[in-house]
């Protein structure tokens, strides 16, 4: 009985110890599970922080790339701005030079226009005087002599006018001298005054006193030789006695 009692006591103690061990194991298991859960949370948080860091690093690299791209764009724009400023300065100089040249050409053009008008008026006056002198060629010898002297004086003036027109003709190579083209017409008109109306090459040297038309001697002689004996300009009949010399010679 004493032995059974002892075994029973030991079994009870062992059972308590076993129960305590079980409680300890259960507690340790629970603690381990808690630690594992906490470790999992820590790992998840660490993974989240790692992902956040990686995303931040990627964004940092992209920002650096953007900064480098923007710096390259800024440098390119600065270079373009410098080129545009240089081109603007060059164009400003060109515009100033062109304005000066335009002002000079305008002044020269105004001077040429004034000279053209003066020569045109002088030509009209000389033409009027020449026509008047031609009409007076058939007068008496004294009047004819005076008319010839006046015609010679008029011829001298015509020669001077031709020299002025010749100088103006030399200006036609100048692109700013547009009135020169008009002066060429005036030169042709002056040549028609002193050149024969038939051949247009020789000077007028004789007059038909019946109608007071003037031609070169060669053309009138050809007319008489062909027995036409009519004025080539108005068809008025004339004879050899009606042909008189005119001394409009170039000096």
C-alpha positions, 0 to 999 in steps of 0.5 A, a space after each residue: 500500500 505504501 508503494 502504491 501510494 508513492 507511485 501515485 504521488 509520483 505519477 501525480 507529480 509527473 502529470 503536473 510536470 507534464 501538464 506544466 511542460 505542455 503549458 510551456 510548450 503551448 506558450 512557447 508555440 504561441 510565442 513562436 507563432 507570434 514571433 513568426 507573424 511579427 517577423 512576417 510583418 517585418 519582412 513585408 514592411 521591409 519589402 515595402 520599404 525596399 520597393 519604395 526605395 527602389 521606386 525612389 531611386 528609379 524616380 531619382 534616375 529619371 529626374 537626373 535624366 530629365 535634368 540632363 535633357 533640360 540642360 541640353 535643351 537650354 544649351 541648344 536654345 542659348 546657342 540658337 538665341 546667340 545665333 539669332 542675335 548675331 543674325 539680327 545685328 547683321 541684318 540691322 547693319 544691312 538695313 542701315 546700309 540699304 537705307 543709306 544707299 536708298 537715300 543716296 539713290 533717291 537724291 541722285 534720282 531727283 537730281 536726274 529728274 530735275 536735269 531731265 526736265 531742264 533739258 526737255 525744256 531747253 530742247 523744246 525752246 531750241 526746237 521752236 527756235 530752229 523751226 522759226 529759223 527754218 521758216 526764215 531761210 527763204 527771206 532776203 539775203 540780209 535776213 537769210 544771213 542773220 537767220 543763218 547766224 542765228 541757226 548756227 548759234 542754235 546749232 551750237 546750243 543743240 550741240 551742247 545739249 547733245 553733249 549733256 544728253 550724251 553724259 546722261 546716256 552714260 548713266 544708264 548703266 546705273 540701276 538707280 538712274 531710271 530717268 535715263 531711259 526717258 532721256 534716250 527718247 529725248 536724244 532720239 527726238 533731238 536727232 530727228 530735229 537735225 537728221 534728214 527725215 528720208 535717210 535718218 542718217 545724214 544731217 539736214 543741209 538744204 531746204 525746199 523754199 516752196 514748203 520749207 521742209 529740210 532734208 539732206 542734199 543727197 536725198 533731194 538730189 536723188 529726188 531730182 534725179 529720179 524726176 519726182 520733183 515733189 517734196 517727200 514730206 508734203 508732195 508739194 511740187 518744186 524745181 531745182 531753183 527752189 532748193 537752197 542750202 542750210 548751214 546747220 552743221 555740227 561744230 
